[in-house]
Amino acid sequence: MQTEDLQKQIIKLNKIGIALTSEHDLDQLMFLIVSEARDYTNCDAGSLYIREDDNLIFMVSQNDTLARRTGVDDEQVMFKPFSIPLTRESVAGYTALTGEIINIEDAYLIPPEKDYKINREFDRRNNYRTKSIMSVPLIDNEGKVIGVLQLINALDDKQNVITFPKESENLVKSLSSQAAVAIKNAQLTKCLKKAHYDTIFRLSAAAEYRDLDTAQHIRRMSSYSGLIAQGMGFSKYDVEMIVNASPMHDVGKLGIPDSILLKPGKLTAEEFKIMESHTTMGSSILANSDSELMKKSELIAISHHEKFDGSGYPNKLTGEDIPIEGRVCALADVFDALSSPRCYKPAFPLEKVLSIIEEGRGTHFDPRVVDAFLDNLDDALEIKELYQDEEEMTGEEAPRDIKAN
């Protein structure tokens, strides 16, 4: 490789490294790693495996030839990751166990004395010809192989399949090291977020358990909120935010006396006023945080009982003045309150629940929120089934005013 070409490759490699460290979503990062590596080496296909104990998890697959043939872009191809045993018999397994780069000229002509071979089943099913392969270990900063990057069918300027140049191996190895560090950082970020959200969920459950509801109510309400947000076109980030902020909607119930919170009968006007205060108490508990998630949680806590026509509480906001997160969570909370048993009522049949929601269109609920929910009703019912309470009741008895839930 000429000095000038080498300098260009190093500059390009540095740009790739910056791009990888800027992406913190693990799934997007893995897709980006394969895309950038394929572009860097000018190859037709690529895949990425993550090592988990004694298995390799097949996470990403890209193939330009098959994408052109089917008319489906790589980013639109959805598949469930699957695992393969970590052995020296597969090319990826051998790379993971030895930490060596394998550069194969023709996958169908691997010498029989080699430990590894390829499975031609993929080629047979897809009428594809795997020829040249570069299998590269993803080695983190502790020297551990955390995965394998496989690049398939290097191409020349005329799109003919060639062997991966020997001199490119060290540069690809450098790229894979950057990728490994980026993956470890993204995995760490994901674990920290999971722990953070788990803490939020457990704190939310503390309030709900006093109300004789299980943690399943929180899971359902949170999932309904995310479903509605997605249906309304929220970004992936905003959907995730509302899913993880909505469990705190009733944290203010920690300040409501049990004599009111657990009362099986109708609340008096004075008791209802006290019950209403859970919104402002929740807001106070969550106030003055620098965390974006806590700010969103406070917004939901204070606004999820506002009504579209201004008859809600605590601030009697109307229409668009109600934060969109509050409007979304209002419907999610009411749907769960009506369709699940409470200490003061049995669960309503689905038909009655939907009738009440429709009646509340434009008065209790934002019509756009209602539309997004009903458009995804089948998914909502799957959520309800998934997070079902241990005991379900059915009946037609009148519930306490739903705005108290």
DAPE-V333488 format. One record per backbone hydrogen bond with DSSP energy under -0.5 kcal/mol. NH is the residue of the N-H (numbers start at 1). CO is the residue of the C=O. E is the energy in kcal/mol with one decimal. If there is no record, write none. Layout:
BEGIN
nh = (NH NH)
co = (CO CO)
e = (E E)
END
This chain:
BEGIN
nh = (6 7 8 9 10 11 12 13 14 15 16 17 18 19 20 21 22 23 23 24 26 29 30 31 32 33 34 35 36 37 38 39 40 41 42 43 44 44 45 46 47 48 49 50 51 52 55 56 57 58 58 59 59 60 62 64 67 68 69 70 71 72 73 76 77 77 78 82 84 86 87 90 91 94 95 96 97 98 99 102 103 104 104 107 109 110 114 117 120 122 124 125 126 127 127 128 130 131 133 134 135 136 136 138 139 140 140 143 146 146 147 148 149 150 150 151 152 153 154 155 156 159 162 168 169 172 173 174 175 176 177 178 179 180 181 182 183 184 185 186 187 188 189 190 191 192 193 194 195 196 197 198 199 200 201 202 203 204 205 206 207 208 209 210 211 211 212 213 217 218 219 220 221 222 223 224 225 226 227 228 229 230 231 232 233 234 239 240 241 242 243 244 245 246 248 249 251 253 254 255 256 260 261 262 263 272 273 274 275 276 277 277 278 279 281 282 283 284 285 286 287 295 296 297 298 299 300 301 302 303 304 306 308 309 310 313 319 321 322 326 327 328 329 330 331 332 333 334 335 336 337 338 339 340 342 345 347 348 353 354 355 356 357 358 359 360 361 362 363 364 365 369 370 371 372 373 374 375 376 376 377 380 381 382 383 384 385 386 387 388 395 404 405)
co = (2 3 4 5 6 7 8 9 10 11 12 13 14 15 16 17 18 19 20 22 24 25 26 27 28 29 30 31 32 33 34 35 36 37 38 38 152 153 152 62 150 60 148 57 146 55 52 84 50 56 82 48 57 48 46 44 63 64 65 66 67 67 71 73 73 74 76 58 56 54 85 87 117 90 91 92 93 94 95 135 101 102 133 131 106 107 111 89 118 119 120 121 122 123 124 123 128 129 104 151 102 134 149 147 137 138 144 140 138 144 138 49 136 47 148 134 45 132 162 42 160 156 154 165 166 168 169 170 171 172 173 174 175 176 177 178 179 180 181 182 183 184 185 186 187 188 189 190 191 192 193 194 195 196 197 198 199 200 201 202 203 204 205 206 207 208 209 208 214 214 215 216 217 218 219 220 221 222 223 224 225 226 227 228 230 229 235 236 237 238 239 240 241 242 245 246 248 250 251 252 253 257 257 258 260 268 269 270 271 272 273 274 275 276 277 278 279 280 281 282 283 291 292 293 294 295 296 297 298 299 300 303 364 363 307 305 308 318 319 323 323 324 325 326 327 328 329 330 331 332 333 334 335 336 345 342 393 338 349 350 351 352 353 354 355 356 358 365 360 360 360 366 366 367 368 369 370 371 372 373 374 376 377 378 379 380 381 382 383 385 347 401 402)
e = (-2.7 -2.3 -1.9 -2.3 -2.4 -2.4 -2.4 -2.4 -2.3 -1.9 -2.2 -2.4 -2.0 -2.2 -2.6 -2.2 -1.0 -0.5 -1.0 -0.6 -0.6 -2.7 -2.3 -1.9 -2.4 -2.5 -1.8 -2.3 -3.0 -2.4 -2.4 -2.3 -2.6 -1.9 -1.2 -1.5 -0.8 -2.3 -2.0 -2.4 -2.4 -1.8 -2.8 -2.3 -3.0 -2.6 -1.7 -2.6 -3.3 -0.7 -3.4 -2.5 -0.7 -1.4 -2.7 -2.7 -2.1 -2.6 -2.0 -2.3 -1.9 -0.7 -0.5 -1.5 -0.7 -1.1 -0.6 -0.9 -2.2 -2.4 -1.3 -0.7 -0.6 -2.6 -2.2 -2.4 -2.3 -2.2 -2.4 -2.3 -0.5 -0.6 -3.2 -1.8 -1.9 -0.6 -1.9 -2.2 -0.7 -0.6 -2.5 -2.7 -1.8 -0.8 -0.5 -2.0 -0.5 -0.5 -1.9 -2.6 -2.9 -0.6 -3.3 -2.8 -0.9 -0.5 -2.7 -1.9 -2.9 -0.8 -0.8 -1.9 -3.1 -2.7 -0.5 -2.8 -2.7 -3.6 -0.7 -2.8 -2.0 -2.0 -2.9 -1.3 -1.5 -2.5 -2.5 -2.0 -2.2 -2.6 -1.8 -1.9 -2.3 -2.4 -2.1 -2.2 -2.5 -2.5 -2.4 -2.4 -2.9 -2.4 -2.6 -2.4 -2.2 -2.6 -2.5 -2.3 -2.4 -2.5 -3.0 -2.2 -1.9 -1.9 -2.6 -2.2 -2.2 -2.5 -2.4 -1.3 -1.0 -1.8 -2.8 -0.8 -0.6 -1.1 -1.6 -1.7 -1.4 -0.6 -1.9 -2.9 -3.0 -2.5 -2.3 -3.2 -2.2 -2.1 -2.4 -2.6 -2.6 -2.4 -2.1 -1.5 -1.5 -2.5 -2.6 -2.3 -2.3 -2.2 -2.2 -1.9 -1.6 -2.1 -1.7 -2.2 -1.7 -2.2 -1.7 -2.2 -1.6 -1.3 -2.8 -2.7 -1.0 -2.9 -1.7 -1.7 -2.5 -2.4 -0.9 -0.7 -1.8 -1.7 -2.6 -2.0 -2.0 -2.1 -2.3 -1.8 -0.9 -2.2 -2.1 -2.3 -2.5 -2.0 -2.0 -2.6 -2.1 -1.1 -1.8 -1.6 -1.2 -2.6 -2.1 -1.6 -2.3 -2.1 -1.6 -0.7 -2.0 -2.3 -2.5 -1.9 -1.3 -1.9 -2.7 -2.2 -2.9 -1.8 -2.3 -2.7 -2.2 -0.9 -2.7 -1.2 -0.7 -2.9 -2.1 -2.8 -1.8 -2.3 -2.2 -2.5 -2.3 -1.4 -1.5 -2.6 -1.4 -1.1 -3.1 -0.8 -2.0 -2.4 -2.2 -2.2 -2.8 -2.4 -0.6 -1.0 -1.4 -2.0 -2.5 -1.6 -2.0 -2.4 -2.1 -2.4 -2.4 -1.0 -1.1 -2.3 -1.5)
END
